[in-house]
Amino acid sequence: MPYLQSNIPHFKAWVRREYTVNHERYHGEFLHAMVIAVTTMPTRCLSFQVIFTGCESDEDEEEPNVHGGAMWARMPITALVADTPLDEWPDPMAVHHAQPWDCSSHHHAVYVLDRATPCPWLAKIDGEFYPAKYLFTVDYAENEIADDPAQHKQSHVMELLDAGEWTGNIVALPNNRVRVTHPAWFETGEGAPDFKPSQHIHYSKSDLDYVLDTRQIFDNLYADRE
């Protein structure tokens, strides 16, 4: 399982420029980039490896391309805006809105849920549902929080599609903040599912009757039958 950083299904994005200068200036300005890898650090939000393309200089012939090919590691998710035509730039999001649960481990896996990609997802943020484009999922392991069935959370990385002033922002939400839509396969429900996080860990040796009965333990193809 990767430790700290993994390649991702790369996507184009705009980076809030203030994140490149310690938030000291350039608020409201953006630099174009390719987002190519993800980093997971416990008690922090997802962060990303980006390669700046410098294409913003194409709109101003007098502005030299000084950013093309430059790289940045651990760019926080709140710095990213999808490279989608927008009427205006989205407002910045608080970290707890963009990713309500921090990463739970350095160890993680990145994958795409193929059967959940054809249609928009619904993302619940600050009490409201917004359509979102699913990109990929980050899952965590080898940590007491990540491996606890009552605490485990995945991070589904998505682009907000029609979220008012947040449209275009990149977010990472767990299962209890999203719904998948697909009218050909199922009807999307409404309201909170009747779920409760499991407090149980399931394993074969949990049943004392099984552990003490060697006939069951060794009941393989070669065991004698009475």
N, CA and C of each residue as an Amber inpcrd file, in Angstrom:
protein
   678
   0.8520000  -1.1920000   0.0000000   0.0000000   0.0000000   0.0000000
   0.8840000   1.2370000   0.0000000   0.6210000   2.2170000  -0.8610000
   1.4780000   3.4020000  -0.9240000   1.5280000   4.1410000   0.4030000
   2.6480000   4.7650000   0.6300000   2.8510000   5.5640000   1.8260000
   3.0230000   7.0160000   1.4030000   2.1500000   7.8840000   1.8770000
   2.2560000   9.3300000   1.7070000   1.7310000   9.8420000   0.3730000
   2.2390000   9.3390000  -0.7740000   1.8270000   9.9100000  -2.0550000
   1.5370000   8.8310000  -3.0940000   0.5260000   9.1000000  -3.9480000
   0.1710000   8.1890000  -5.0330000  -0.1900000   8.9770000  -6.2760000
   0.0550000   8.3790000  -7.4380000  -0.4720000   8.9290000  -8.6750000
  -1.9930000   8.8670000  -8.6430000  -2.6350000   9.7950000  -9.3340000
  -4.0910000   9.8320000  -9.4120000  -4.5100000   9.9370000 -10.8820000
  -5.7830000   9.6710000 -11.1980000  -6.2740000  10.0190000 -12.5300000
  -6.1470000  11.5450000 -12.6880000  -5.1570000  11.9780000 -13.4100000
  -4.8170000  13.4020000 -13.4170000  -5.9490000  14.2420000 -14.0180000
  -6.0230000  15.4750000 -13.5770000  -7.0280000  16.3970000 -14.1110000
  -6.4470000  17.8060000 -14.1320000  -7.0020000  18.6330000 -15.0170000
  -6.5710000  20.0220000 -15.1120000  -7.3340000  20.8600000 -14.0920000
  -6.6720000  21.8780000 -13.5810000  -7.3020000  22.7080000 -12.5570000
  -6.6690000  24.0880000 -12.5530000  -7.3300000  24.9710000 -11.8430000
  -6.7710000  26.2780000 -11.5350000  -6.4140000  26.3070000 -10.0470000
  -5.2740000  26.8820000  -9.7320000  -4.7970000  26.9590000  -8.3540000
  -4.9510000  28.3900000  -7.8550000  -5.5790000  28.5350000  -6.7140000
  -5.6840000  29.8640000  -6.1100000  -4.2660000  30.3790000  -5.8230000
  -3.9290000  31.4810000  -6.4650000  -2.5340000  31.9130000  -6.4940000
  -1.9910000  32.2910000  -5.1240000  -2.8560000  32.7080000  -4.1980000
  -2.3610000  33.0880000  -2.8750000  -1.6970000  31.9250000  -2.1450000
  -2.0750000  30.6800000  -2.5350000  -1.4650000  29.5120000  -1.9120000
   0.0050000  29.3510000  -2.3160000   0.4160000  30.0100000  -3.3910000
   1.8100000  29.8990000  -3.8480000   2.7190000  30.9620000  -3.2470000
   2.1510000  31.9000000  -2.4660000   2.9580000  32.9640000  -1.8510000
   2.5820000  33.1430000  -0.3860000   2.3270000  32.0210000   0.3040000
   2.0610000  32.0550000   1.7380000   0.8460000  32.9140000   2.0940000
  -0.1120000  33.0180000   1.1720000  -1.3490000  33.7750000   1.3850000
  -1.1030000  35.2690000   1.6270000   0.0170000  35.7650000   1.1650000
   0.3590000  37.1670000   1.4110000  -0.1870000  38.1160000   0.3520000
  -0.4610000  37.6250000  -0.8640000  -0.9460000  38.4800000  -1.9440000
  -1.5790000  37.6030000  -3.0310000  -1.9990000  38.2070000  -4.1110000
  -2.5900000  37.5350000  -5.2720000  -3.9440000  36.9000000  -4.9840000
  -4.6390000  37.3540000  -3.9580000  -5.9690000  36.8080000  -3.7010000
  -6.8900000  37.1390000  -4.8740000  -7.6450000  36.1380000  -5.3170000
  -8.5300000  36.3170000  -6.4540000  -7.8760000  36.0520000  -7.7920000
  -6.5760000  35.6790000  -7.8000000  -5.8820000  35.3270000  -9.0330000
  -5.6380000  33.8160000  -9.0650000  -5.4460000  33.2750000 -10.2850000
  -5.3520000  31.8300000 -10.4410000  -4.2390000  31.4650000 -11.4130000
  -3.6060000  30.3240000 -11.1610000  -2.5980000  29.7650000 -12.0510000
  -3.0810000  28.4090000 -12.5440000  -2.8630000  28.1250000 -13.8260000
  -3.3290000  26.8590000 -14.3980000  -2.3330000  25.7440000 -14.0970000
  -2.8600000  24.5190000 -13.8750000  -1.9880000  23.4050000 -13.4880000
  -2.5890000  22.0750000 -13.8930000  -1.7350000  21.0570000 -13.9130000
  -2.1390000  19.6620000 -13.9920000  -1.9830000  19.0650000 -12.6040000
  -3.0270000  18.4080000 -12.1080000  -2.9810000  17.7800000 -10.7870000
  -2.6850000  16.3040000 -11.0090000  -1.5410000  15.8270000 -10.4930000
  -1.0460000  14.5140000 -10.9110000  -0.8920000  13.4930000  -9.7840000
  -0.8740000  13.9230000  -8.5300000  -0.6630000  12.9710000  -7.4290000
  -1.3010000  13.5210000  -6.1640000  -1.5550000  12.6260000  -5.2160000
  -2.1800000  13.0150000  -3.9570000  -1.3140000  12.5840000  -2.7880000
  -1.3450000  13.3940000  -1.7330000  -0.6300000  13.1040000  -0.4910000
  -1.6300000  13.0090000   0.6490000  -1.4430000  12.0280000   1.5480000
  -2.3070000  11.8960000   2.7230000  -1.4480000  11.9760000   3.9800000
  -1.7720000  12.9120000   4.8290000  -1.0870000  13.0810000   6.1090000
  -2.1440000  13.1420000   7.2030000  -2.0170000  12.3530000   8.2560000
  -3.0250000  12.3330000   9.3120000  -3.2790000  13.7240000   9.8840000
  -4.5380000  13.9790000  10.1800000  -5.0360000  15.2440000  10.7440000
  -4.8140000  16.4240000   9.8150000  -4.6530000  16.1640000   8.5200000
  -4.6080000  17.2220000   7.5120000  -5.5410000  16.8430000   6.3610000
  -5.9590000  17.8590000   5.6040000  -6.7700000  17.5660000   4.4250000
  -5.8860000  16.9890000   3.3250000  -6.5270000  16.4200000   2.3030000
  -5.7820000  15.9340000   1.1450000  -4.9610000  17.0690000   0.5430000
  -3.7840000  16.7280000   0.0480000  -2.9720000  17.7030000  -0.6760000
  -2.4320000  17.0410000  -1.9370000  -2.0280000  17.8520000  -2.8940000
  -1.7820000  17.3500000  -4.2380000  -0.4740000  17.8570000  -4.8180000
   0.1200000  17.0040000  -5.6470000   1.2670000  17.3910000  -6.4660000
   0.7190000  18.0020000  -7.7500000   1.1790000  19.2160000  -8.0830000
   0.7010000  19.8790000  -9.2870000   1.8790000  20.2930000 -10.1630000
   1.6210000  20.3410000 -11.4610000   2.5670000  20.8990000 -12.4260000
   1.8840000  22.1070000 -13.0570000   2.4620000  23.2760000 -12.8940000
   1.8950000  24.4790000 -13.4880000   2.1700000  24.5010000 -14.9850000
   1.1740000  24.9150000 -15.7580000   1.3080000  24.9020000 -17.2190000
   1.7150000  26.2520000 -17.7880000   1.4700000  27.3210000 -17.0480000
   1.8200000  28.6500000 -17.5530000   0.8830000  29.1750000 -18.6110000
  -0.2300000  28.4750000 -18.8820000  -1.0960000  28.8710000 -20.0000000
  -1.8480000  30.1690000 -19.7180000  -1.8970000  30.6130000 -18.4510000
  -2.5790000  31.8780000 -18.1830000  -1.8750000  33.0500000 -18.8740000
  -0.5850000  32.8780000 -19.1850000   0.1450000  33.9430000 -19.8760000
  -0.2750000  34.0690000 -21.3380000  -0.9820000  33.0680000 -21.8790000
  -1.4360000  33.1380000 -23.2650000  -2.4260000  34.2720000 -23.4840000
  -3.1490000  34.6480000 -22.4190000  -4.1350000  35.7140000 -22.5450000
  -3.5030000  37.0970000 -22.4900000  -2.2640000  37.1790000 -22.0700000
  -1.5650000  38.4620000 -21.9680000  -0.1760000  38.2880000 -22.5700000
  -0.0180000  38.7780000 -23.7920000   1.2480000  38.5830000 -24.5010000
   2.4120000  39.2730000 -23.8150000   2.1190000  40.2630000 -22.9820000
   3.1790000  40.9900000 -22.2910000   3.6280000  40.2730000 -21.0160000
   2.8320000  39.3160000 -20.5590000   3.1870000  38.5790000 -19.3380000
   4.0060000  37.3500000 -19.7040000   5.2470000  37.2620000 -19.2550000
   6.0740000  36.1070000 -19.6190000   5.5790000  34.8400000 -18.9350000
   5.8390000  33.6990000 -19.5610000   5.4770000  32.4070000 -18.9940000
   6.5880000  31.9740000 -18.0430000   6.4150000  32.2870000 -16.7720000
   7.4380000  31.9280000 -15.7800000   7.0340000  30.7070000 -14.9620000
   5.7810000  30.2420000 -15.1330000   5.2890000  29.1510000 -14.2870000
   5.2570000  27.8030000 -14.9910000   5.2800000  27.7700000 -16.3210000
   5.1350000  26.5130000 -17.0400000   6.1880000  25.4880000 -16.6610000
   5.7460000  24.3120000 -16.2200000   6.6610000  23.2380000 -15.8240000
   7.0700000  23.2610000 -14.3710000   6.7710000  24.3520000 -13.6590000
   7.0920000  24.3980000 -12.2280000   6.1890000  23.4360000 -11.4650000
   6.7130000  22.8590000 -10.3910000   5.9510000  21.8850000  -9.6100000
   5.7490000  22.3750000  -8.1820000   4.7030000  21.8570000  -7.5610000
   4.4070000  22.1800000  -6.1620000   3.8590000  20.9180000  -5.5120000
   4.4030000  20.5660000  -4.3640000   3.9370000  19.4050000  -3.6110000
   3.0310000  19.8540000  -2.4710000   2.0790000  18.9930000  -2.1130000
   1.2040000  19.2120000  -0.9640000   0.3780000  20.4870000  -1.0810000
  -0.1860000  20.6880000  -2.2640000  -1.1140000  21.8080000  -2.4460000
  -2.4590000  21.4030000  -1.8590000  -2.9880000  22.1090000  -0.8630000
  -4.2380000  21.6850000  -0.2110000  -5.4180000  21.6650000  -1.1670000
  -6.3650000  20.7960000  -0.8840000  -7.5290000  20.6410000  -1.7470000
  -8.2960000  21.9420000  -1.8930000  -8.2840000  22.7920000  -0.8830000
  -9.0280000  24.0510000  -0.9340000  -8.4200000  25.0470000  -1.9070000
  -7.2360000  24.7490000  -2.4360000  -6.6100000  25.6350000  -3.4190000
  -7.0770000  25.3630000  -4.8330000  -7.7830000  24.2500000  -5.0510000
  -8.0590000  23.7860000  -6.4120000  -9.4590000  24.1540000  -6.8980000
  -9.5050000  24.6030000  -8.1430000 -10.7540000  24.8650000  -8.8550000
 -10.6810000  24.1140000 -10.1760000 -11.7340000  23.3920000 -10.5260000
 -11.7300000  22.5890000 -11.7470000 -11.5690000  23.4690000 -12.9850000
 -10.8990000  22.9320000 -13.9900000 -10.7120000  23.6410000 -15.2620000
 -11.9640000  23.4450000 -16.1240000 -13.0430000  24.0910000 -15.7020000
 -14.3400000  24.0250000 -16.3700000 -14.7860000  25.4500000 -16.6720000
 -15.3390000  25.7210000 -17.8530000 -15.8120000  27.0830000 -18.1350000
 -16.8190000  27.5470000 -17.0890000 -16.5310000  28.6730000 -16.4560000
 -17.3850000  29.2180000 -15.4080000 -17.6580000  30.6920000 -15.6920000
 -18.8330000  31.1400000 -15.2990000 -19.1540000  32.5520000 -15.4560000
 -18.2960000  33.4190000 -14.5450000 -17.9840000  32.9020000 -13.3690000
 -17.1160000  33.6130000 -12.4300000 -16.4320000  32.6050000 -11.5280000
 -15.3420000  33.0360000 -10.9350000 -14.5780000  32.1340000 -10.0720000
 -15.3720000  31.8030000  -8.8120000 -15.2890000  30.5700000  -8.3310000
 -16.0100000  30.2080000  -7.0990000 -15.3730000  30.8240000  -5.8680000
 -16.1970000  31.0130000  -4.8560000 -15.6920000  31.4970000  -3.5770000
 -14.8330000  30.4190000  -2.9260000 -13.8330000  30.8080000  -2.1440000
 -13.0630000  29.8140000  -1.3750000 -13.9720000  29.0890000  -0.3850000
 -13.6080000  27.8500000  -0.0780000 -14.3640000  27.0620000   0.8910000
 -13.5380000  26.8590000   2.1510000 -14.2170000  26.8300000   3.2900000
 -13.5500000  26.4170000   4.5200000 -13.1440000  24.9540000   4.3830000
 -12.0690000  24.5770000   5.0330000 -11.5900000  23.2000000   4.9210000
 -12.6620000  22.2160000   5.3770000 -13.3970000  22.5570000   6.4390000
 -14.3950000  21.6090000   6.9480000 -15.5730000  21.4500000   6.0090000
 -15.7480000  22.3530000   5.0620000 -16.7570000  22.1660000   4.0260000
 -16.2050000  21.3400000   2.8610000 -14.9690000  21.6230000   2.4660000
 -14.3730000  20.9030000   1.3390000 -14.0290000  19.4630000   1.7000000
 -13.5920000  19.2350000   2.9380000 -13.2530000  17.8800000   3.3910000
 -13.5410000  17.7830000   4.8840000 -14.7540000  17.3670000   5.2510000
 -15.1500000  17.3860000   6.6660000 -14.3810000  16.4210000   7.5540000
 -13.7410000  15.3810000   6.9870000 -12.8870000  14.4860000   7.7660000
 -11.4790000  14.5160000   7.1830000 -10.5040000  14.7860000   8.0410000
  -9.1180000  14.8110000   7.5890000  -8.6430000  13.4080000   7.2200000
  -7.5020000  13.3340000   6.5790000  -6.9010000  12.0370000   6.2590000
  -6.5830000  11.3040000   7.5650000  -6.7650000  10.0020000   7.5590000
  -6.5830000   9.2300000   8.7880000  -5.2940000   8.4180000   8.8020000
  -4.5060000   8.4610000   7.7290000  -3.2820000   7.6690000   7.7100000
  -2.3790000   8.1440000   6.5760000  -1.0580000   7.9250000   6.7600000
  -0.1390000   8.0960000   5.6320000  -0.3860000   7.0170000   4.5770000
  -0.7730000   5.8250000   5.0250000  -0.9830000   4.6930000   4.1110000
  -2.3570000   4.8050000   3.4710000  -2.4100000   4.6360000   2.1660000
  -3.6690000   4.8410000   1.4630000  -3.6620000   4.1040000   0.1250000
  -4.8220000   4.0610000  -0.4820000  -4.9750000   3.5540000  -1.8440000
  -5.8190000   4.5490000  -2.6300000  -5.5440000   4.6400000  -3.9300000
  -6.3030000   5.4930000  -4.8360000  -6.9480000   4.6090000  -5.8960000
  -8.2380000   4.7680000  -6.1290000  -8.9130000   3.9630000  -7.1290000
 -10.1430000   4.6990000  -7.6230000 -10.6690000   4.2340000  -8.7580000
 -11.8950000   4.7900000  -9.3340000 -12.9990000   3.7470000  -9.2100000
 -14.1250000   4.1330000  -8.6620000 -15.2840000   3.2490000  -8.5470000
 -16.0150000   3.2660000  -9.8850000 -15.6450000   2.3290000 -10.7580000
 -16.1340000   2.3610000 -12.1320000 -17.6530000   2.3250000 -12.2280000
 -18.2940000   1.5460000 -11.3840000 -19.7520000   1.3980000 -11.4750000
 -20.4960000   2.5990000 -10.9010000 -19.7570000   3.5690000 -10.3820000
 -20.3870000   4.7520000  -9.7920000 -20.0070000   6.0310000 -10.5260000
 -19.4670000   5.8810000 -11.7510000 -18.9770000   7.0610000 -12.4500000
 -19.8940000   7.6230000 -13.5340000 -20.8610000   6.8860000 -14.0820000
 -21.5570000   7.4390000 -15.2540000 -22.3910000   8.6800000 -14.9640000
 -22.9400000   8.8030000 -13.7780000 -23.8710000   9.8860000 -13.4800000
 -23.3500000  10.7750000 -12.3550000 -23.9120000  11.9830000 -12.2430000
 -23.4810000  12.8580000 -11.1520000 -23.7710000  12.2520000  -9.7870000
 -22.9680000  12.6230000  -8.8340000 -23.2290000  12.3150000  -7.4440000
 -23.9340000  13.5130000  -6.8160000 -24.4990000  13.2990000  -5.6480000
 -25.0300000  14.3940000  -4.8460000 -24.1280000  14.5650000  -3.6350000
 -23.6630000  15.7760000  -3.4250000 -22.7330000  16.0780000  -2.3340000
 -23.4440000  16.9480000  -1.3030000 -23.4500000  16.5010000  -0.0580000
 -24.0800000  17.2820000   1.0090000 -23.0260000  18.1370000   1.6970000
 -23.2070000  19.4520000   1.5930000 -22.2580000  20.4010000   2.1790000
 -23.0420000  21.4770000   2.9070000 -22.7280000  21.6510000   4.1670000
 -23.3840000  22.6730000   4.9880000 -24.9060000  22.5490000   4.9220000
 -25.3870000  21.2970000   4.9500000 -26.8210000  21.0480000   5.0130000
 -27.5480000  21.0490000   3.6920000 -26.8510000  21.3170000   2.5770000
 -27.4830000  21.3600000   1.2670000 -26.8630000  20.3190000   0.3370000
 -27.6790000  19.7980000  -0.6060000 -27.2000000  18.8510000  -1.6040000
 -26.8840000  19.5750000  -2.9090000 -25.7190000  19.2380000  -3.4980000
 -25.3030000  19.8160000  -4.7640000 -24.8430000  18.6920000  -5.6990000
 -25.1260000  18.7930000  -7.0030000 -24.5890000  17.7910000  -7.9380000
 -23.0840000  17.9310000  -8.0490000 -22.4200000  16.8020000  -8.2670000
 -20.9580000  16.8040000  -8.3250000 -20.4760000  15.7580000  -9.3130000
 -19.3290000  16.0120000  -9.9160000 -18.6980000  15.0670000 -10.8310000
 -17.6530000  14.2680000 -10.0580000 -17.8540000  12.9500000  -9.9810000
 -16.9270000  12.0670000  -9.2670000 -15.6380000  11.8970000 -10.0580000
 -14.4890000  12.0030000  -9.3740000 -13.1830000  11.8480000 -10.0080000
 -12.4860000  10.5620000  -9.5810000 -12.3040000  10.3580000  -8.2760000
 -11.6550000   9.1490000  -7.7630000 -11.8380000   9.1080000  -6.2540000
 -11.3930000   8.0070000  -5.6480000 -11.5340000   7.7960000  -4.2040000
 -10.1790000   7.5430000  -3.5690000  -9.9890000   8.0880000  -2.3660000
  -8.8140000   7.7850000  -1.5510000  -9.2970000   7.0460000  -0.3100000
  -8.6720000   5.9000000  -0.0270000  -9.0370000   5.1140000   1.1510000
  -7.7910000   4.9170000   2.0030000  -7.9810000   4.6620000   3.2880000
  -6.8810000   4.6890000   4.2500000  -6.7850000   3.3810000   5.0220000
  -5.5640000   3.0640000   5.5070000  -5.3470000   1.8440000   6.2820000
  -4.1080000   2.0060000   7.1550000  -3.8920000   0.9760000   8.0140000
  -2.7050000   0.8920000   8.8690000  -2.6180000   2.0600000   9.8410000
  -3.7460000   2.3610000  10.4470000  -3.8360000   3.3860000  11.4740000
  -5.0320000   3.0390000  12.3460000  -4.9590000   3.3390000  13.6370000
  -6.0270000   2.9260000  14.5450000  -7.3700000   3.5720000  14.2020000
  -7.3600000   4.7480000  13.6050000  -8.6030000   5.3820000  13.1720000
  -9.0870000   4.7700000  11.8700000  -8.1760000   4.6440000  10.8960000
  -8.5580000   4.1130000   9.5850000  -9.0690000   2.6860000   9.6750000
  -8.5250000   1.8760000  10.5970000  -8.9010000   0.4720000  10.6980000
 -10.0340000   0.2110000  11.6920000 -10.5520000   1.2570000  12.3290000
 -11.6690000   1.1310000  13.2570000 -12.9700000   1.1880000  12.4470000
 -13.7940000   0.1190000  12.4650000 -15.0100000   0.1300000  11.6480000
 -15.9680000   1.2610000  11.9980000 -15.8930000   1.7760000  13.2100000
 -16.7840000   2.8630000  13.6080000 -16.2680000   4.2280000  13.1730000
 -14.9920000   4.3100000  12.8000000 -14.3880000   5.6030000  12.4750000
 -13.9160000   5.7110000  11.0250000 -13.7970000   4.5820000  10.3340000
 -13.2430000   4.6010000   8.9800000 -14.0300000   5.5120000   8.0460000
 -13.3100000   6.3070000   7.2610000 -13.9210000   7.1650000   6.2600000
 -13.1070000   7.0820000   4.9730000 -13.8030000   7.0180000   3.8340000
 -13.1680000   7.2020000   2.5340000 -13.2520000   8.6790000   2.1560000
 -12.4260000   9.0950000   1.2000000 -12.4990000  10.4530000   0.6610000
 -12.8220000  10.3600000  -0.8260000 -14.0560000  10.6720000  -1.1890000
 -14.4600000  10.6830000  -2.5880000 -14.1870000  12.0860000  -3.1450000
 -13.2620000  12.1760000  -4.0750000 -12.8510000  13.4680000  -4.6230000
 -13.7620000  13.8130000  -5.7940000 -14.3490000  15.0120000  -5.7590000
 -15.3530000  15.4160000  -6.7310000 -15.2170000  16.8870000  -7.0880000
 -15.7800000  17.2430000  -8.2360000 -15.9190000  18.6360000  -8.6650000
 -17.3680000  19.0540000  -8.4670000 -17.6090000  20.1480000  -7.7670000
 -18.9680000  20.6440000  -7.5790000 -19.4800000  21.2660000  -8.8780000
 -20.6860000  20.8610000  -9.3170000 -21.1880000  21.2530000 -10.6280000
 -22.1500000  22.4320000 -10.5860000 -23.0790000  22.4370000  -9.6820000
 -24.0950000  23.4850000  -9.6260000 -24.3210000  23.8350000  -8.1640000
 -23.3180000  24.4820000  -7.5960000 -23.3160000  24.7400000  -6.1570000
 -23.2470000  26.2260000  -5.8450000 -23.8570000  27.0340000  -6.6990000
 -23.8650000  28.4650000  -6.4510000 -22.4660000  29.0400000  -6.4470000
 -22.1410000  29.7630000  -5.3950000 -20.8240000  30.4160000  -5.2990000
 -19.6810000  29.4210000  -5.1230000 -19.9970000  28.1240000  -4.9060000
 -18.9480000  27.1050000  -4.7740000 -18.7570000  26.2850000  -6.0460000
 -19.5140000  26.5570000  -7.0970000 -19.4350000  25.7600000  -8.3250000
 -18.0190000  25.7530000  -8.8860000 -17.4830000  24.5480000  -9.1060000
 -16.1330000  24.3870000  -9.6340000 -15.1020000  24.0000000  -8.6040000
 -15.3960000  24.1960000  -7.3270000 -14.4460000  23.8000000  -6.2900000
 -14.2990000  22.2870000  -6.2360000 -13.1210000  21.8280000  -5.8050000
 -12.8500000  20.4020000  -5.6190000 -13.0570000  20.0590000  -4.1490000
 -13.7980000  18.9760000  -3.8940000 -14.0860000  18.5740000  -2.5200000
 -13.7930000  17.0860000  -2.3550000 -13.7230000  16.6420000  -1.1100000
 -13.4990000  15.2250000  -0.7890000 -14.4270000  14.8600000   0.3600000
 -15.4400000  14.0470000   0.0610000 -16.4740000  13.7410000   1.0400000
 -16.5530000  12.2440000   1.3170000 -16.9480000  11.8730000   2.5430000
 -17.1230000  10.4530000   2.8860000 -18.4800000   9.9420000   2.4390000
 -18.7170000   8.6460000   2.6300000 -19.9580000   8.0230000   2.1750000
 -21.1980000   8.6660000   2.7800000 -21.1140000   9.1140000   4.0340000
 -22.3120000   9.6560000   4.6700000 -22.5900000  11.1150000   4.3030000
 -21.8310000  11.6330000   3.3120000 -22.1100000  12.9750000   2.7880000
 -22.4040000  12.9550000   1.2790000 -22.5900000  11.7700000   0.7040000
 -22.8130000  11.6880000  -0.7480000 -23.9240000  10.6940000  -1.0630000
 -24.4710000  10.8300000  -2.2700000 -25.3450000   9.8290000  -2.8660000
 -24.9660000   9.6900000  -4.3250000 -25.0110000   8.4580000  -4.8200000
 -24.7620000   8.1950000  -6.2300000 -26.1040000   8.1950000  -6.9580000
 -26.1550000   8.8140000  -8.1240000 -27.3780000   8.7860000  -8.9200000
 -27.1460000   7.9540000 -10.1750000 -28.1290000   7.1420000 -10.5360000
 -28.0780000   6.3780000 -11.7840000 -29.4720000   5.8370000 -12.0590000
 -30.3000000   6.5610000 -12.8210000 -31.7040000   6.1580000 -12.9990000
 -31.8840000   4.8260000 -13.7050000 -30.8700000   4.3630000 -14.4640000
 -31.0070000   3.0600000 -15.1350000 -30.8290000   1.9010000 -14.1700000
 -30.1860000   2.1390000 -13.0440000 -29.9010000   1.0560000 -12.1050000
 -30.7550000   1.1130000 -10.8430000 -31.0690000   2.3300000 -10.3790000
 -31.8320000   2.4490000  -9.1390000 -32.4310000   3.8510000  -9.0590000
 -33.4440000   3.9720000  -8.2160000 -34.0500000   5.2790000  -7.9500000
 -33.3580000   5.9000000  -6.7470000 -32.8600000   7.0960000  -6.9090000
 -32.1410000   7.7580000  -5.8250000 -33.0970000   8.0900000  -4.6910000
 -32.7520000   7.6700000  -3.4970000 -33.6060000   7.8830000  -2.3330000
 -33.5030000   9.2940000  -1.7870000 -34.4010000   9.5880000  -0.8730000
 -34.4210000  10.8820000  -0.1970000 -34.4160000  10.6570000   1.3010000
 -33.8670000  11.6000000   2.0280000 -33.8160000  11.4790000   3.4710000
 -32.6390000  10.6400000   3.9290000 -32.4480000  10.5830000   5.2210000
 -31.3090000   9.8740000   5.8020000 -31.5600000   8.3710000   5.8140000
 -30.6290000   7.5570000   5.3070000 -30.7850000   6.0990000   5.4030000
 -30.8040000   5.6530000   6.8680000 -31.4720000   4.5350000   7.1220000
 -31.5600000   3.9830000   8.4780000 -30.2980000   3.1730000   8.7530000
 -29.1730000   3.8660000   8.8640000 -27.8710000   3.2460000   9.0860000
 -27.3150000   3.6540000  10.4470000 -26.4160000   2.8210000  10.9600000
 -25.6670000   3.1310000  12.1740000 -24.2820000   2.5210000  12.0230000
 -23.2070000   3.2880000  12.2870000 -21.8530000   2.7370000  12.1240000
 -21.6570000   1.4670000  12.9510000 -20.9880000   0.4920000  12.3560000
 -20.7450000  -0.7750000  13.0420000 -19.6820000  -0.6200000  14.1130000
 -19.9240000  -1.2230000  15.2640000 -18.9510000  -1.2530000  16.3410000
 -18.2460000  -2.6050000  16.4090000 -18.5390000  -3.4810000  15.4520000
 -18.0600000  -4.8520000  15.4940000 -16.9280000  -5.0860000  14.5050000
 -16.0020000  -5.9400000  14.8860000 -14.9650000  -6.4440000  13.9920000
 -15.2530000  -7.9280000  13.7740000 -15.3760000  -8.3320000  12.5330000
 -15.7780000  -9.7000000  12.2060000 -14.5530000 -10.5250000  11.8100000
 -14.3490000 -11.6340000  12.4820000 -13.2210000 -12.5120000  12.1680000
 -13.5720000 -13.9410000  12.5820000 -12.9130000 -14.9160000  11.9650000
 -13.3310000 -16.3110000  12.0890000 -13.1850000 -16.8690000  13.4980000
 -12.2120000 -16.3920000  14.2700000 -11.9510000 -16.9620000  15.5910000
 -12.7250000 -16.2780000  16.7110000 -13.7240000 -15.4740000  16.3450000
 -14.4970000 -14.7660000  17.3750000 -15.4980000 -15.6720000  18.0820000
 -15.8250000 -16.8230000  17.4940000 -16.8060000 -17.7400000  18.0710000
 -16.0680000 -18.7980000  18.8940000 -16.2780000 -18.7950000  20.2060000
 -15.5700000 -19.7110000  21.0960000 -15.8860000 -21.1640000  20.7710000
 -17.1340000 -21.4590000  20.3950000 -17.4950000 -22.8390000  20.0560000
 -16.7010000 -23.3400000  18.8610000 -16.4400000 -22.4560000  17.9170000
 -15.6510000 -22.8430000  16.7410000 -14.1930000 -23.0690000  17.1170000
 -13.6310000 -22.1720000  17.9300000 -12.2170000 -22.2660000  18.3010000
 -11.9360000 -23.5500000  19.0860000 -12.8810000 -23.9680000  19.9440000
 -12.6660000 -25.1410000  20.7890000 -13.0320000 -26.4570000  20.0990000
 -13.6120000 -26.3880000  18.9140000 -14.0210000 -27.5960000  18.2050000
 -13.0630000 -27.8300000  17.0420000 -12.0560000 -28.6380000  17.2660000
 -11.0440000 -28.8740000  16.2290000 -11.6290000 -29.5550000  15.0010000
 -12.7550000 -30.2670000  15.1580000 -13.3760000 -30.9080000  13.9950000
 -13.8280000 -29.8640000  12.9760000 -14.3170000 -28.7370000  13.4540000
 -14.7350000 -27.6710000  12.5390000 -13.5260000 -26.9740000  11.9150000
 -12.5080000 -26.7270000  12.7370000 -11.3250000 -26.0090000  12.2450000
 -10.6320000 -26.7850000  11.1390000 -10.5440000 -28.0970000  11.3040000
  -9.8190000 -28.9210000  10.3390000 -10.7630000 -29.7030000   9.4140000
 -11.9550000 -29.1740000   9.2120000 -12.9260000 -29.8280000   8.3360000
 -12.6100000 -29.4630000   6.8680000 -11.4900000 -29.9830000   6.3880000
 -11.0840000 -29.6970000   5.0130000 -11.3740000 -30.9120000   4.1160000
 -10.8960000 -30.8790000   2.9120000 -11.1930000 -31.9350000   1.9430000
 -10.7020000 -33.3100000   2.3800000  -9.7110000 -33.3410000   3.2590000
  -9.0960000 -34.6150000   3.6260000  -9.5240000 -35.1270000   4.9960000
 -10.4410000 -34.4090000   5.6250000 -10.9060000 -34.8270000   6.9630000
 -11.7920000 -36.0640000   6.8340000 -11.6560000 -36.9890000   7.7900000
 -12.5110000 -38.1670000   7.8080000 -13.9110000 -37.7890000   8.2660000
 -14.8790000 -38.4480000   7.6750000 -16.2670000 -38.2220000   8.0600000
 -16.7460000 -39.3610000   8.9350000 -17.4900000 -39.0330000   9.9740000
 -18.0520000 -40.0750000  10.8280000 -19.3060000 -40.6590000  10.1710000
